[in-house]
């Protein structure tokens, strides 16, 4: 047994969950400064492990698993990884036009090479910026045949006038408006990510993309969202993440505790496709918690019930 694990077991004892905690701490490189901190994190880990195991025993269409968030409380997780709920009232009447086109049974934009790699927002509630850049990166690749990585940090630092709050949340629809009126967005390379609020350092000479307009999906209209994802391009969406979601591992996520109202949603992501798994229709969604989270950084969310508000705040940009 590695030295670190035996040290840790000396502190917490060989109690239930102790070995699981020791291997978790080693796998994710957890450093605890004090004995008290270690004991506290073990207690939180044990509670989260119970949640994961009890959920997985219920025969639900998804499974949970231990990941690098397993020693965080839900309060910590919300503060570090979710944007504060924003009331997205702009979508009461959307401007996406439905057509009679036959939609494919499944869609996965990754197969067309326009979805950029999964990023990690770090401990900053800037998910809205990653949802925005993800949509813009896909739109750019689709329009111009070139994959680029765009600056989340510019949105964190500079988009406050459009009712966004940096590491405390914001909305992709408002971020698209910012990029449109600001005259563009820089690349990741020219304005790199720090996961902290900073002063705006936008340089017009480094603009890599411009937004001509953005289209909002009518609140809760999954038929519009499916039409857009099928026929247009990946769409920025938001939803209410609840405790169990942070440990998602695979399958089609569903919850009876999350809300669907504009005031409920607390996490912005990118819908890149849809399909059916074991008879359950789902949205295929790109997250911004790194590619070791969930299913290589992605998750599936049940389609057809506006699950957790997935179609409550949806929008996509027009770049060409």
Secondary structure, DSSP 8 states (H G I E B T S, - for coil): --HHHHHHHHHH-S-TTHHHHHHHHHHTT---SSHHHHHHHHHHHHHHHHHHHHHHTTT-SEEE---TTTTS-HHHHHHHHS------GGGSS-----------S-EEGGGGT-S----B--SSB-HHHHHHHHHHHHHHHHHHS----B-HHHHHHH-GGGT--TTB---HHHHHHHHHHHT-EEBTTTS---SS-------GGGEEE---EEEE--TT-HHHHHHHHHHT--EEEEE---GGGGGEEEEEE--SS---STTT--EEEEEEEEEEETTEEEEEEE-SB-TTSTBTTEEEEE-SS-GGGTTTS-EEEE--
